[in-house]
């Protein structure tokens, strides 16, 4: 039972972290990210919630969802704080642009081939 609950929490954390990641990207990469990745993550999040509902009580399912969302939001906050302290604004913008264009290229590549 513990393994099932841990897998439920991992599914919630994984899917919500990908949903939350969409807010980091710019508009152009965000649209592509939203179309191809976030839709699947929402379905995964809903499936994980349903899995929790079917296997556990409502109370433990809601507690798991709240814990997962809080962990993801806390980790994004701490990671944002760390990155802003470690790197200057120019380096962050360069890396973000590189990552966005790489993401766009990979999605187009996998879509066409």
N, CA, C and O of each residue as an XYZ file, in Angstrom:
452
protein
N       0.817     -1.190      0.000
C       0.000      0.000      0.000
C       0.864      1.258      0.000
O       0.520      2.260     -0.628
N       1.990      1.194      0.712
C       2.893      2.334      0.761
C       3.497      2.598     -0.615
O       3.648      3.750     -1.022
N       3.841      1.535     -1.324
C       4.422      1.692     -2.660
C       3.406      2.315     -3.607
O       3.769      3.150     -4.435
N       2.150      1.926     -3.499
C       1.106      2.530     -4.333
C       0.966      4.019     -4.046
O       0.820      4.821     -4.968
N       1.009      4.389     -2.767
C       0.851      5.799     -2.411
C       2.052      6.609     -2.859
O       1.899      7.746     -3.306
N       3.243      6.044     -2.747
C       4.443      6.738     -3.222
C       4.394      6.910     -4.733
O       4.774      7.962     -5.247
N       3.931      5.892     -5.452
C       3.809      6.037     -6.907
C       2.745      7.076     -7.272
O       2.891      7.791     -8.263
N       1.697      7.159     -6.488
C       0.679      8.193     -6.672
C       1.291      9.577     -6.479
O       1.060     10.472     -7.292
N       2.072      9.764     -5.410
C       2.717     11.052     -5.162
C       3.713     11.415     -6.260
O       3.792     12.572     -6.673
N       4.466     10.433     -6.728
C       5.431     10.683     -7.811
C       4.691     11.099     -9.082
O       5.131     12.011     -9.783
N       3.582     10.447     -9.382
C       2.791     10.832    -10.562
C       2.246     12.243    -10.452
O       2.266     12.995    -11.427
N       1.760     12.611     -9.276
C       1.252     13.968     -9.058
C       2.373     14.986     -9.206
O       2.222     15.986     -9.907
N       3.494     14.732     -8.547
C       4.621     15.670     -8.592
C       5.167     15.790    -10.005
O       5.445     16.897    -10.464
N       5.325     14.681    -10.698
C       5.875     14.684    -12.056
C       4.976     15.471    -13.012
O       5.452     16.347    -13.734
N       3.705     15.167    -13.017
C       2.809     15.823    -13.964
C       2.624     17.301    -13.627
O       2.590     18.132    -14.535
N       2.504     17.646    -12.352
C       2.315     19.050    -12.004
C       3.584     19.862    -12.244
O       3.499     21.042    -12.585
N       4.752     19.259    -12.074
C       5.986     19.996    -12.341
C       6.118     20.329    -13.824
O       6.621     21.398    -14.171
N       5.682     19.443    -14.692
C       5.723     19.742    -16.128
C       4.689     20.805    -16.470
O       4.950     21.674    -17.302
N       3.524     20.749    -15.845
C       2.518     21.792    -16.057
C       3.056     23.135    -15.583
O       2.877     24.143    -16.266
N       3.702     23.166    -14.439
C       4.256     24.399    -13.876
C       5.405     24.934    -14.724
O       5.607     26.146    -14.786
N       6.157     24.058    -15.376
C       7.292     24.461    -16.201
C       6.857     25.340    -17.361
O       7.639     26.166    -17.834
N       5.646     25.182    -17.821
C       5.160     25.976    -18.950
C       5.233     27.470    -18.664
O       5.466     28.255    -19.583
N       5.042     27.878    -17.429
C       5.041     29.295    -17.088
C       6.421     29.933    -17.206
O       6.528     31.159    -17.225
N       7.467     29.139    -17.286
C       8.818     29.664    -17.374
C       9.151     30.128    -18.796
O       9.957     31.041    -18.974
N       8.546     29.515    -19.792
C       8.897     29.790    -21.179
C       8.249     31.065    -21.701
O       7.263     31.554    -21.151
N       8.829     31.591    -22.780
C       8.253     32.764    -23.435
C       6.997     32.357    -24.200
O       6.638     31.180    -24.240
N       6.334     33.342    -24.806
C       5.062     33.082    -25.496
C       5.219     32.071    -26.630
O       4.434     31.128    -26.728
N       6.235     32.258    -27.495
C       6.377     31.375    -28.657
C       6.699     29.943    -28.249
O       6.105     29.002    -28.775
N       7.627     29.771    -27.322
C       7.943     28.419    -26.862
C       6.836     27.890    -25.959
O       6.590     26.685    -25.911
N       6.176     28.784    -25.252
C       5.090     28.367    -24.372
C       3.927     27.772    -25.128
O       3.294     26.831    -24.649
N       3.631     28.308    -26.313
C       2.542     27.778    -27.132
C       2.873     26.365    -27.598
O       2.037     25.465    -27.513
N       4.087     26.173    -28.085
C       4.495     24.849    -28.547
C       4.543     23.881    -27.373
O       4.100     22.737    -27.480
N       5.087     24.351    -26.250
C       5.151     23.518    -25.049
C       3.747     23.157    -24.586
O       3.499     22.028    -24.164
N       2.835     24.109    -24.664
C       1.456     23.879    -24.221
C       0.757     22.865    -25.119
O       0.065     21.971    -24.630
N       0.933     23.000    -26.409
C       0.255     22.106    -27.350
C       0.751     20.678    -27.229
O      -0.053     19.746    -27.205
N       2.056     20.491    -27.152
C       2.605     19.144    -27.239
C       2.861     18.468    -25.897
O       2.770     17.244    -25.805
N       3.174     19.219    -24.876
C       3.611     18.588    -23.638
C       2.616     18.786    -22.504
O       2.300     17.838    -21.785
N       2.123     19.997    -22.336
C       1.268     20.281    -21.196
C      -0.057     19.536    -21.270
O      -0.584     19.121    -20.238
N      -0.604     19.357    -22.462
C      -1.864     18.616    -22.592
C      -1.717     17.191    -22.053
O      -2.594     16.693    -21.347
N      -0.618     16.552    -22.388
C      -0.370     15.199    -21.898
C      -0.169     15.217    -20.379
O      -0.607     14.301    -19.683
N       0.486     16.247    -19.875
C       0.714     16.337    -18.438
C      -0.587     16.549    -17.673
O      -0.753     16.011    -16.578
N      -1.507     17.322    -18.232
C      -2.816     17.482    -17.584
C      -3.555     16.148    -17.538
O      -4.188     15.813    -16.537
N      -3.470     15.397    -18.622
C      -4.100     14.079    -18.627
C      -3.443     13.149    -17.602
O      -4.125     12.377    -16.929
N      -2.127     13.230    -17.490
C      -1.412     12.433    -16.500
C      -1.788     12.849    -15.085
O      -1.958     12.003    -14.208
N      -1.918     14.151    -14.866
C      -2.316     14.656    -13.551
C      -3.715     14.164    -13.180
O      -3.950     13.720    -12.056
N      -4.632     14.247    -14.130
C      -5.997     13.778    -13.885
C      -6.008     12.268    -13.645
O      -6.721     11.778    -12.769
N      -5.214     11.537    -14.427
C      -5.139     10.085    -14.241
C      -4.551      9.734    -12.872
O      -5.000      8.787    -12.226
N      -3.554     10.491    -12.435
C      -2.971     10.242    -11.112
C      -3.990     10.536    -10.015
O      -4.068      9.808     -9.025
N      -4.762     11.593    -10.187
C      -5.818     11.905     -9.207
C      -6.864     10.791     -9.176
O      -7.317     10.393     -8.103
N      -7.239     10.296    -10.330
C      -8.198      9.200    -10.405
C      -7.635      7.929     -9.778
O      -8.349      7.204     -9.085
N      -6.350      7.660    -10.026
C      -5.679      6.518     -9.418
C      -5.726      6.629     -7.894
O      -5.993      5.648     -7.200
N      -5.465      7.826     -7.386
C      -5.531      8.043     -5.942
C      -6.937      7.871     -5.408
O      -7.137      7.300     -4.335
N      -7.905      8.359     -6.149
C      -9.307      8.240     -5.729
C      -9.752      6.781     -5.681
O     -10.466      6.380     -4.762
N      -9.340      5.996     -6.650
C      -9.744      4.597     -6.716
C      -9.033      3.714     -5.687
O      -9.607      2.727     -5.228
N      -7.798      4.053     -5.320
C      -7.021      3.191     -4.452
C      -6.954      3.640     -2.995
O      -6.608      2.845     -2.122
N      -7.278      4.898     -2.722
C      -7.151      5.418     -1.369
C      -8.432      6.159     -1.002
O      -9.342      6.299     -1.819
N      -8.484      6.621      0.218
C      -9.640      7.399      0.651
C      -9.566      8.803      0.052
O      -8.518      9.243     -0.420
N     -10.689      9.479      0.082
C     -10.734     10.858     -0.428
C      -9.752     11.736      0.348
O      -9.044     12.556     -0.237
N      -9.716     11.558      1.653
C      -8.850     12.363      2.502
C      -7.377     12.173      2.133
O      -6.651     13.156      1.985
N      -6.929     10.939      1.982
C      -5.523     10.696      1.649
C      -5.206     11.130      0.220
O      -4.078     11.529     -0.067
N      -6.185     11.056     -0.676
C      -5.972     11.522     -2.037
C      -5.796     13.035     -2.064
O      -4.880     13.542     -2.711
N      -6.658     13.748     -1.376
C      -6.558     15.210     -1.349
C      -5.274     15.650     -0.650
O      -4.618     16.595     -1.089
N      -4.918     14.971      0.430
C      -3.660     15.293      1.114
C      -2.474     15.069      0.178
O      -1.549     15.881      0.155
N      -2.485     13.992     -0.587
C      -1.410     13.717     -1.538
C      -1.328     14.760     -2.635
O      -0.233     15.174     -3.015
N      -2.471     15.189     -3.148
C      -2.485     16.211     -4.195
C      -1.942     17.527     -3.644
O      -1.128     18.187     -4.290
N      -2.391     17.902     -2.457
C      -1.923     19.157     -1.846
C      -0.420     19.093     -1.559
O       0.303     20.055     -1.818
N       0.046     17.969     -1.026
C       1.480     17.817     -0.753
C       2.287     17.903     -2.046
O       3.323     18.567     -2.084
N       1.824     17.239     -3.105
C       2.535     17.280     -4.379
C       2.611     18.683     -4.954
O       3.667     19.108     -5.421
N       1.496     19.405     -4.923
C       1.472     20.767     -5.467
C       2.352     21.693     -4.623
O       3.076     22.528     -5.166
N       2.291     21.548     -3.316
C       3.135     22.378     -2.451
C       4.618     22.085     -2.657
O       5.429     23.010     -2.676
N       4.982     20.819     -2.812
C       6.390     20.472     -3.056
C       6.904     21.054     -4.367
O       8.026     21.555     -4.434
N       6.083     20.986     -5.402
C       6.499     21.534     -6.696
C       6.635     23.048     -6.615
O       7.621     23.603     -7.100
N       5.668     23.720     -6.015
C       5.751     25.179     -5.898
C       6.934     25.606     -5.037
O       7.610     26.584     -5.358
N       7.193     24.887     -3.950
C       8.337     25.201     -3.099
C       9.650     24.978     -3.839
O      10.566     25.795     -3.738
N       9.746     23.891     -4.573
C      10.982     23.625     -5.313
C      11.202     24.644     -6.421
O      12.341     25.047     -6.661
N      10.145     25.072     -7.101
C      10.296     26.109     -8.121
C      10.737     27.429     -7.490
O      11.569     28.139     -8.053
N      10.186     27.756     -6.331
C      10.575     28.988     -5.643
C      12.043     28.946     -5.236
O      12.783     29.900     -5.478
N      12.469     27.840     -4.617
C      13.856     27.726     -4.177
C      14.821     27.675     -5.349
O      15.903     28.258     -5.282
N      14.447     26.986     -6.422
C      15.294     26.925     -7.609
C      15.419     28.296     -8.263
O      16.503     28.674     -8.707
N      14.326     29.038     -8.324
C      14.351     30.391     -8.875
C      15.269     31.290     -8.047
O      16.058     32.057     -8.598
N      15.163     31.192     -6.741
C      16.008     31.983     -5.848
C      17.482     31.622     -6.034
O      18.335     32.507     -6.096
N      17.781     30.332     -6.122
C      19.165     29.878     -6.305
C      19.735     30.334     -7.644
O      20.863     30.825     -7.705
N      18.973     30.177     -8.701
C      19.456     30.559    -10.032
C      19.708     32.062    -10.107
O      20.703     32.493    -10.690
N      18.824     32.857     -9.528
C      19.013     34.310     -9.550
C      20.219     34.746     -8.732
O      20.828     35.768     -9.050
N      20.584     34.011     -7.696
C      21.772     34.333     -6.921
C      23.042     33.866     -7.623
O      24.075     34.533     -7.552
N      22.969     32.737     -8.290
C      24.158     32.115     -8.881
C      24.573     32.767    -10.202
O      25.765     32.926    -10.464
N      23.602     33.144    -11.031
C      23.888     33.657    -12.367
C      23.377     35.087    -12.520
O      22.434     35.502    -11.846
N      24.023     35.832    -13.421
C      23.515     37.173    -13.692
C      22.400     37.108    -14.732
O      22.180     36.068    -15.353
N      21.720     38.194    -14.910
C      20.530     38.238    -15.776
C      20.860     37.865    -17.223
O      20.078     37.174    -17.874
N      21.998     38.310    -17.723
C      22.395     38.028    -19.107
C      22.596     36.531    -19.333
O      22.177     36.001    -20.362
N      23.221     35.856    -18.396
C      23.434     34.409    -18.506
C      22.109     33.653    -18.461
O      21.922     32.676    -19.186
N      21.207     34.098    -17.623
C      19.902     33.443    -17.515
C      19.126     33.587    -18.811
O      18.534     32.620    -19.289
N      19.121     34.783    -19.386
C      18.402     35.014    -20.645
C      19.022     34.200    -21.777
O      18.301     33.652    -22.611
N      20.357     34.116    -21.816
C      21.023     33.322    -22.851
C      20.654     31.848    -22.748
O      20.300     31.223    -23.747
N      20.736     31.296    -21.547
C      20.401     29.889    -21.356
C      18.928     29.620    -21.649
O      18.590     28.606    -22.260
N      18.065     30.510    -21.221
C      16.637     30.343    -21.459
C      16.326     30.366    -22.954
O      15.548     29.546    -23.442
N      16.936     31.308    -23.681
C      16.723     31.380    -25.134
C      17.239     30.127    -25.822
O      16.571     29.570    -26.693
N      18.430     29.683    -25.431
C      18.998     28.467    -26.013
C      18.082     27.273    -25.766
O      17.818     26.490    -26.679
N      17.600     27.134    -24.539
C      16.747     26.008    -24.193
C      15.419     26.074    -24.942
O      14.909     25.042    -25.379
N      14.851     27.273    -25.096
C      13.584     27.410    -25.823
C      13.742     27.032    -27.289
O      12.913     26.303    -27.835
N      14.806     27.525    -27.935
C      15.014     27.187    -29.351
C      15.324     25.704    -29.521
O      14.891     25.089    -30.495
N      16.063     25.130    -28.592
C      16.331     23.692    -28.656
C      15.043     22.895    -28.503
O      14.845     21.892    -29.189
N      14.175     23.333    -27.615
C      12.889     22.663    -27.428
C      12.028     22.756    -28.683
O      11.427     21.767    -29.103
N      11.971     23.935    -29.274
C      11.198     24.120    -30.504
C      11.759     23.228    -31.612
O      11.001     22.572    -32.326
N      13.084     23.205    -31.755
C      13.715     22.372    -32.774
C      13.413     20.894    -32.549
O      13.086     20.182    -33.499
N      13.518     20.418    -31.300
C      13.268     19.001    -31.021
C      11.819     18.611    -31.290
O      11.552     17.527    -31.809
N      10.900     19.475    -30.945
C       9.493     19.162    -31.199
C       9.216     19.122    -32.693
O       8.524     18.222    -33.169
N       9.746     20.082    -33.438
C       9.566     20.076    -34.895
C      10.231     18.847    -35.506
O       9.667     18.213    -36.398
N      11.432     18.508    -35.026
C      12.142     17.340    -35.537
C      11.339     16.057    -35.306
O      11.182     15.245    -36.217
N      10.835     15.880    -34.085
C      10.072     14.656    -33.805
C       8.711     14.659    -34.471
O       8.159     13.596    -34.755
N       8.164     15.829    -34.721
C       6.895     15.921    -35.409
C       7.021     15.570    -36.887
O       6.146     14.912    -37.449
N       8.122     16.013    -37.521
C       8.312     15.764    -38.947
C       8.907     14.396    -39.247
O       8.618     13.817    -40.294
N       9.730     13.869    -38.348
C      10.401     12.594    -38.647
C       9.868     11.558    -37.746
O      10.288     10.403    -37.817
